[in-house]
Amino acid sequence: MRKLIVGNWKMNGSLASLAEIDAIAQAGQDYPKVDVGLALPATLIAPAAAHAGGLIIGAQDVHARPSGAFTGSLSAAMLCEAGARLTIVGHSERRAMQGETDADVQAKAMAGLAAGLHVILCVGETLAEREAGHAESVVASQLELSLPGDADPAKLAIAYEPIWAIGTGKVASVADVAAMHAAIRAKLAELTGPRAAQFRLLYGGSVTADNAPGLLATADVDGALVGGASLTAANFVPIIAAAAL
Ligand code: 13P
């Protein structure tokens, strides 16, 4: 399976960052076997897409509805028109701060897919849930309630992002990631049958150039969703290189 490495810039970057995006796009061309993307702030999608080359430019969220009185929101068609080819849905920061439910996330995923966007659907447990021994059941439930049943594995990837590992420098151990990704694959088999093997499963949470080789060599880890370390080519390109090994 081709690996997919996506940077999530969150609320970072400005027009001055286009040079950095160019540098990432240029360097990405050295790794033709890896799919590389950046989920950018909406204001950067169009200018970045104009000279992205093979780099997949994406959004960090999408509204479930095609148009209407939804102040501040962007539809899938708007994102496509701006040049986005991908969108993240269900990031834990949005689930926590915007109160998004699994049903909301499913509706957003369906809207993205219907417009032709690649979708990265995020799942992941809190530290309290992991410590209580509920990590796998929490993630299984998120998948069951948010994965569009007919999703095409070529167009949708799952990102496992344990909330306690995001922006904390605390990366999940390879053993924990392997166990969770195997559990996700098993749940996908229950939900989607033989298609389950074809979904790309990304790990996210404090991925760096140092830990990427170990994580990306793990069974059922088909890529990474990278926050802080995706903001500069210097930090991000070695993670792309690790996916090409
Ligand atoms: P960090 O890589 O900064 O921990 O962020 C991970 C993340 O939330 C990517 O979506």
Boltz pocket constraint, residues with backbone or C-beta under 6 A from the ligand:
constraints:
  - pocket:
      binder: B
      contacts: [[A, 8], [A, 91], [A, 161], [A, 165], [A, 166], [A, 167], [A, 168], [A, 169], [A, 204], [A, 205], [A, 206], [A, 207], [A, 225], [A, 226], [A, 227], [A, 228], [A, 229]]
      max_distance: 6.0
